[in-house]
Amino acid sequence: MRETLENMRDEAIDSVAKIDDLKQLDDLRRKYLGKKGELTKVLRGMGRLPAQERPIIGSLANEVRTLIQTQLDNQRERLEERALEDRLSREAIDVTMPGARIDRGNLHPLTSVQNEIVDIFIGMGFIAVEGPDVELDYYNFEALNIPKDHPARDIQDTFYINDEMVLRTHTSPVQVRVMEAEEPPIKIVVPGRVYRSDDVDATHSPIFHQIEGLVIDKNVTMADLKGALDVFAKELFGKDTKTRFRPHYFPFTEPSVEVDATCVTCGGDGCRICSNTGWIEILGAGMVHPNVLRYGNIDPSIYSGYAFGLGLDRIVNLKYGIDDIRLLYENDVRFLKQF
Ligand code: DAH
């Protein structure tokens, strides 16, 4: 019996060591230590032993059981460890491998130049406000001193929603909205979309963008207008930029000017972009007409102000040498990615 036990022990240790799979290990445990296992079988035969041998064989059987159990446990631990290592190495990530490249977006040039321009004016103490795209005829025309028969109201140019409402044709109506709502001093810039019933070509789009400016306070003069817009042009196009102010006409300003800057492309020498004049028109401006101040409930005998309006699309095109406004609206990412 001792021999049977010892053989069983050696054989069990041997086969446990050879196992490399948890399920087979479990089968082995059942084979040796299970209820119907080999050790149980041996123990059942103990009754036939002489009384004095029973404790000796009994304790040998216990030893064998413990030994096999320990071997099984150790082997299980080894196998589990190896399985974990396998899994970890299978799932390992090599952080030094080049990643899948994710395309990075960028701001549309209209947005980034608009931000740049608004920031320049914020730097001069302006605040940015917005107004509605669908605007009352009253604010778009009437309150800007554009009477009913003025050619700027031409049904050809303006998208009418109904008799009283239009898609704003410029950002100027926000001037009067702000005058009505705020007490001077007022110092605002108004970026926004504007709409005109134009046929699309290289320089026209029915939707385009303007940035309006309005400054109202006591003793505001044309010199303030010239100073602010000259600083603006130098900030936007470079410190060597010069400006010139040409007399012009707008219904909502008096006097009115158009402002030119030295050509961004040739620096004033004359080139294709500036039609060899050395100058490019960048905005319209003027001293706010007393009628407009009155429409905004501001007393023209106490306050004066200047206003300006610039076309963003044209400035974007000048800045980047883009020769067709349609490119700004076609949203071809190959084009937009270049900015
Ligand atoms: N509203 C004008 C336009 O759309 C631009 C403009 C000119 C705005 C002179 C102004 C200004 O505020 O003073 O053409």
Residues whose N, C-alpha, C, O or C-beta is under 5 A from the ligand:
A	BS01	DAH	T169 H170 S172 G213 F250 T253 G284 A285 G286 A307 F308 G309
